[in-house]
């Protein structure tokens, strides 16, 4: 069944009802048994349920509190038990329910250990009860006749008969499932009126993977870069299907909580959600595993592990399929595909960004509280949407910031983004970078910074030529959603990921480009070589000019760049050549190189690639170089 994402229709509010369900029942029959179990199961599933307090059952008229609760409840469940009609209180309550809800068709009777016809025609225990009422109030009394009419009407509504079920737990499970589907017929953003743009297809895709009709245990992985909406998607699926399971757990922010508090703390969270208790004692990870398995075994479990980033989290929190009972579904969201693959989830669901139309809708909702931009802001809106590259978090953040701001403020914000990324988006995306090892960070920054000048494929080919670790690092970057692979196997990088990498390098030395590890921006490179501000920090220089330029540089700057490993200069003609080049160079690609030879003091022991096209060179160096 496809999952709908239509906006909930209501007058004035997304939640016009204080309660989802009003429970009407005879206390002496079912309060401590069936109704109590039903009440707690409804509450456990997040269905807001009103159950009357016995202290309210005083007097001959229904209390204002109960009358208000009935009016503020969307549905009513009436538990018709053998002694229901003996209570004037229950009959008054039922009459009010019929009066308030009859037209809405939201009354659902449960015939608990009684026959439907006995209720409808007041036979059996109901006949005896009305005999007593007539003895007290008189035959033909208007109030008593109204009670009869209420019972006749409620018995005509579709409901449940307890005698049709072998176990009461089966009956309660079905009631909760039906109530859940009625209370949550559509999906919004956790209580807001905001439509979930672009989620329809994604929800349908996950629904196929869940295959709820099969009895086996299934692990479903959802992966993608930060800000795509993995948590939102998992939460929507959880809220839509949790009524189908005996045990439901949503474990949020696993990466962050694990790093701060450890795995035992997360195990306690799981057990707390199951037992509805706090301060659960878990001695260590191993005892936590044992306790969790005991809770999960032989039960249909829905468990969401949100934002996992380490294999040990999966091993100790969700384990293997034999931890769970039949029909269990375990959903894991992550930025790191490898975490899923190592746990046996070979084909995780890759979450993609929004298309152009969806992106414009989402941005417009945040910026204008409408699903299309205002007339005076159409072109500016398209510019922001293009900048965001289909990333929901960027669209939401930027749209919210621009809400009710002037066109001039919009222009200023767009100009600022060209130089400095939005901090909220930057911080969220940087999480993936922080999780890399040092070599992976270096290669990521090389690709991010230098591919802003040309295709990522070209940069990667350069890196392959001098670093044996490049291959495995590229795989890791793809798995962690920092690089993308297109349908024709082209490697690329999302613009906001690239921007994040460039900003990390800029933050190394905001005021002075010479203090940065990588230089790629034309004006920064010209500044360093005209002002002679180079330092040992710089490891890579990539200057790709689209047309030939001439310049007069102070090439003494190279003498300070002892750790420079990559030097790429394209379409630049200098009047003088360098007197010094760093011995650490591994790649030297310099078109229009100005000298007839490389500097005599240059010892190219580390050099793996040399290209000097369109240059004046007629020999590499004077004398003999060791190893050449």
Protein Blocks (a to p, Z undefined) as FASTA:
>chain_A
ZZdfbdcddehiablbfbfbdcdddfklmmmmmmmmmmmmmmmnopacddddfklmgcjb
dcfklmmmmmmpfbdcddddfklmmpmklmmmmmmmmmmmmmnopaccddehiafklmmn
opajllmmmmmmmmmnoghiaklmmmmmmmmmmmmpccddfklpfbfklmmmmmmmmmmm
mmmmbcceehiabdcehklmmmmmmmmmnommbmbdcdddddddehilmmmmmmmmmmmm
mmmpmbdcddehklmmmmmnojklmmmmmmmmmnopghiacfblmlmmmmmmmmmgopac
ddddehiabfklmmmmnmpmklpcehiacddddfblklmmmnopabacddddddfklmmm
mmmmmmnopabdcfklmmmmmmmmmmnnopaklmmmmmmmmgopafklmmmmmmmmmmoc
cfklmmmmmmmmmmpcfklmmmmmmmmmmmmmmcfklmmmmmmmmomklmmmmmmmmmno
paccdfkopacddfklmmmmmmmmmmmommlmklpfbdfbfklmmmmmmnopacfkbmbd
cdddfbdcdddddfklmmmmmmbfbdcdehiacfbdcfbdcfkbmbdcdehiabfbdcfk
lccfkbcbdcdehiabfbfbgcjdehZZ
